[in-house]
Amino acid sequence: MSDTAHYRFQSDQAKRLARQVTDVAVREKLLEMAEEYGRYADLIEARAAEQISAEAISH
């Protein structure tokens, strides 16, 4: 599993758990975690795209 896929999976898991819990504070924390995992995945994808662009330019 790629790093991006891993973080997307973790984000999805946190969202699923958030839908199941009744404690508001726990739900909010899980949703925060889901957002953070999503940001990690976005960052990894952006860096990979930059690297591909840089490699294409140098060739």
Residue frames as qw, qx, qy, qz and C-alpha x, y, z in Angstrom:
[[0.000, 0.891, 0.454, 0.000, 0.00, 0.00, 0.00],
 [0.392, 0.495, -0.038, 0.775, 1.39, 3.39, -0.95],
 [0.195, -0.179, -0.473, 0.841, 1.73, 6.13, 1.65],
 [0.315, -0.050, -0.159, -0.934, -1.08, 8.05, -0.01],
 [0.627, -0.231, -0.638, -0.383, -3.38, 5.04, 0.03],
 [0.470, -0.212, -0.716, 0.471, -2.48, 4.38, 3.65],
 [0.014, -0.145, -0.320, 0.936, -3.41, 7.90, 4.74],
 [0.473, -0.096, -0.356, -0.801, -6.62, 7.88, 2.68],
 [0.612, -0.235, -0.752, -0.071, -7.55, 4.55, 4.30],
 [0.328, -0.224, -0.614, 0.683, -6.85, 5.92, 7.78],
 [0.197, 0.019, 0.022, -0.980, -8.94, 8.99, 6.99],
 [0.588, -0.170, -0.546, -0.572, -11.84, 6.81, 5.88],
 [0.551, -0.231, -0.764, 0.242, -11.53, 4.65, 8.99],
 [0.132, -0.153, -0.444, 0.873, -11.60, 7.69, 11.29],
 [0.387, -0.044, -0.190, -0.901, -14.70, 9.01, 9.50],
 [0.623, -0.207, -0.698, -0.287, -16.45, 5.66, 9.86],
 [0.437, -0.242, -0.697, 0.514, -15.66, 5.51, 13.55],
 [0.048, 0.043, 0.196, -0.979, -16.84, 9.10, 14.01],
 [0.523, -0.166, -0.404, -0.732, -20.24, 8.14, 12.58],
 [0.668, -0.230, -0.706, -0.044, -20.53, 5.33, 15.11],
 [0.361, -0.136, -0.605, 0.696, -19.58, 7.04, 18.37],
 [0.209, -0.811, -0.516, -0.178, -22.05, 8.96, 20.49],
 [0.475, -0.646, -0.124, 0.584, -19.52, 11.02, 22.46],
 [0.348, 0.931, 0.109, 0.017, -19.30, 14.44, 20.80],
 [0.218, -0.847, 0.448, 0.184, -15.71, 15.12, 21.87],
 [0.617, -0.170, 0.721, 0.264, -14.54, 11.75, 20.55],
 [0.598, 0.636, 0.474, 0.118, -16.43, 12.29, 17.30],
 [0.167, 0.978, -0.093, -0.077, -14.83, 15.71, 16.82],
 [0.382, -0.655, 0.609, 0.232, -11.35, 14.33, 17.50],
 [0.669, 0.129, 0.696, 0.225, -11.87, 11.50, 15.01],
 [0.487, 0.815, 0.303, 0.082, -13.03, 13.97, 12.37],
 [0.075, -0.926, 0.335, 0.160, -9.95, 16.13, 13.06],
 [0.552, -0.354, 0.710, 0.255, -7.78, 13.05, 12.63],
 [0.657, 0.478, 0.564, 0.146, -9.56, 12.22, 9.37],
 [0.294, 0.955, 0.017, -0.024, -8.84, 15.72, 8.05],
 [0.290, -0.774, 0.529, 0.190, -5.20, 15.47, 9.10],
 [0.654, -0.038, 0.716, 0.241, -4.77, 12.13, 7.34],
 [0.556, 0.727, 0.392, 0.093, -6.36, 13.64, 4.24],
 [0.066, 0.967, -0.221, -0.108, -3.92, 16.55, 4.36],
 [0.501, -0.492, 0.665, 0.254, -0.98, 14.12, 4.63],
 [0.665, 0.310, 0.643, 0.219, -2.21, 12.26, 1.56],
 [0.372, 0.912, 0.174, 0.015, -2.69, 15.53, -0.35],
 [0.185, -0.873, 0.409, 0.192, 0.81, 16.65, 0.58],
 [0.605, -0.219, 0.713, 0.278, 2.36, 13.38, -0.56],
 [0.598, 0.578, 0.526, 0.176, 0.50, 13.60, -3.87],
 [0.181, 0.981, -0.022, -0.065, 1.57, 17.22, -4.38],
 [0.349, -0.707, 0.562, 0.250, 5.21, 16.40, -3.68],
 [0.656, 0.071, 0.704, 0.262, 5.10, 13.45, -6.07],
 [0.488, 0.793, 0.352, 0.098, 3.60, 15.66, -8.79],
 [0.031, -0.955, 0.255, 0.149, 6.30, 18.28, -8.22],
 [0.525, -0.444, 0.671, 0.277, 9.00, 15.63, -8.45],
 [0.647, 0.386, 0.617, 0.227, 7.56, 14.27, -11.71],
 [0.309, 0.941, 0.135, 0.010, 7.39, 17.79, -13.15],
 [0.236, -0.844, 0.435, 0.205, 10.96, 18.53, -12.11],
 [0.617, -0.167, 0.714, 0.287, 12.18, 15.29, -13.67],
 [0.581, 0.631, 0.491, 0.154, 10.32, 16.01, -16.91],
 [0.134, 0.986, -0.071, -0.074, 11.85, 19.48, -17.12],
 [0.375, -0.703, 0.560, 0.229, 15.39, 18.20, -16.52],
 [0.654, 0.040, 0.702, 0.279, 15.18, 15.69, -19.36]]
